[in-house]
Amino acid sequence: MLLPDVLAPAAHSPVQTGWLSLPTDGGAMDAYLALPPGHGQDSQAPAVLLLQEIFGVNPHIRSVAEQLAQAGYVVLAPDLFWRHGARLSLGYVGEERERALALMKTVQPATVGPDLQASVAALKALPGVNGKVAAVGYCMGGRLAFALAATGVLDRAVCYYGGGIATQLALAPQIHCPVMFHHAGVDAAIPPEAVAQVRAAMAASPAAAVSSFFDYPGAQHGFNCWARAAWHPAASAQALGRTLSFLAPMY
């Protein structure tokens, strides 16, 4: 197959994007907004709260926002590290990874809770949103999506390799909305016994009949991220298809 001598990113996208400033506890938080093609005030689209990994609202998370917007969702990715610098965007190795790990430890319920609630409220107030909101989170964001589901403000939640969910299982009895879990088959951060604990807790929760678990043999933690060495295209594609099917009833 012949390829051009020079390949470049596509210049055109039907998705509209930009940053919003949201009032939250103690200040204002930026959030990356992606609108679906043709979206207008008279639209009736569901919304997705996209929750970052520890690396900030970086190019990968912004690309995921645009990917979900192309599928028809109004997507908002809040900058959860805003107290430590605006719009932080970190890499996956070296000093930037170390900084990301340090920032992760600053994300505590007392501070991030109001940020998440403000984000959900902002999504529901946007023109053209039908009032339904799901959270889709990756790693740290997966844990936050799980915790937010327990507050009753979500219609659905998707947790991609949610690190630390096994330490928050006391929240499971408070979850009533459907939750989908994606776990890597080879994950040093989330061992099989931790996944088993989450499965058991959800099996006893009010959401047991409407929740689902998927494992991806051979995939590693972070398999959805095409900017990481752990990217697993087959697992990423399969998880995306399942996620979109799971979100579709919000229309």
C-alpha positions, 0 to 999 in steps of 0.5 A: 500500500502506498503512503504519502511522503508526509503525514499530518493530523487532519485539519478539520474536525466537526467537534467544537472545543474550548475551555470553561471557567467553573466556580468551585470551592475556593476559586475557579477551575478550568474545564475542557469542553467538547461539543458534538457535531452540529450541537446547538441550543435546541439539541438534546444530547446526554453529557459525559464528565471525563475524569483525568488520569494523574497526568492532568487534562493532557493531550490524551484526555483532550483527545478522548473528550473529542472522541466521545463528542464525535459519538454524540456526547457533550463532554467536560474534562475538569482540571482537577489539579487547578489548585497547583497550576492551571491546565497542567499537562504532564507526561508519563515518564521521568520527572513529570511522572514523579510530579503526577504521582505527587499531585495524585496524593493531593486529591482528597474528598474534601477538595475534589468532591466540590469540584466534581459536583460543580462540574456535574452542575455545569454540564446539566446547565449547558444549553442542549444537554438533556439532563443526563450525565455519566462519568467516564474516568481513567485510573485516578479518574476511575476511582473518582467516577466510582465515588461520584456514583455513590452521591446519586448525581450520575445516570451511569459511570464507567471506571477504566482501571480505577486505582484505589476503588478497592479501598472505597468499597464502603461506598458500594451500598450507596450506588444505584446507577449502572456502573461499567468496570474495565480492568487490564489483565496484567496490572501491577497497580490493581492485582486480581484480588483487588478486582475480586473485592470490587466485584464482590462489593458490587454484587451486593450493591443496589446496582448489582443487576445493572453493572458489568465487569470486563477484563482484557487479557494481556493488556496492561494498566493504561491500555486505553492511552495511545501515548503510553507504552502500555497502549493496547489497541485491541483492548482499547477498541473493545472497551470503547465499543462497550462503553458507547453501547453502555452510554447510549440509553441516556439518549 
